[in-house]
Amino acid sequence: MAGMKMRKKSELPSKLCAHCALPFTWRKKWERDWEQVKYCSERCRRATAPSPTEGGERR
């Protein structure tokens, strides 16, 4: 964390989730790809993603 200043949570960037439309704030684990983050959680991401068996019959 050298050179990184601590911020209050209210100062962190936030976005709206593409699935549930609730606001969520930046997390350290998203530091490298914050621009590509669209969902607040894995649950919302899975709910929006097409299932792998879609378009084909399951036997």
Residue, then its C-alpha position, 0 to 999 in steps of 0.5 A: m500500500a505504499g503511496m496509496k492514501m486511505r479514503k473514506k468509503s463515501e469518497l470511493p467511486s460507485k456504480l449501479c448494478a446492471h442486474c438489480a440497479l442498486p448502487f455498489t462501491w469500488r473494492k480493492k479486488w476490482e482495482r485493475d478492472w473497475e471499468q469492466v465491472k458491471y455487477c455488484s455480486e457474483r449472484c447478480r452476474r450469474a442471474t444475467a449471464p446466459s446458461p451454458t445449456e441454452g439453445g441446446e437440448r439437455r439429455 
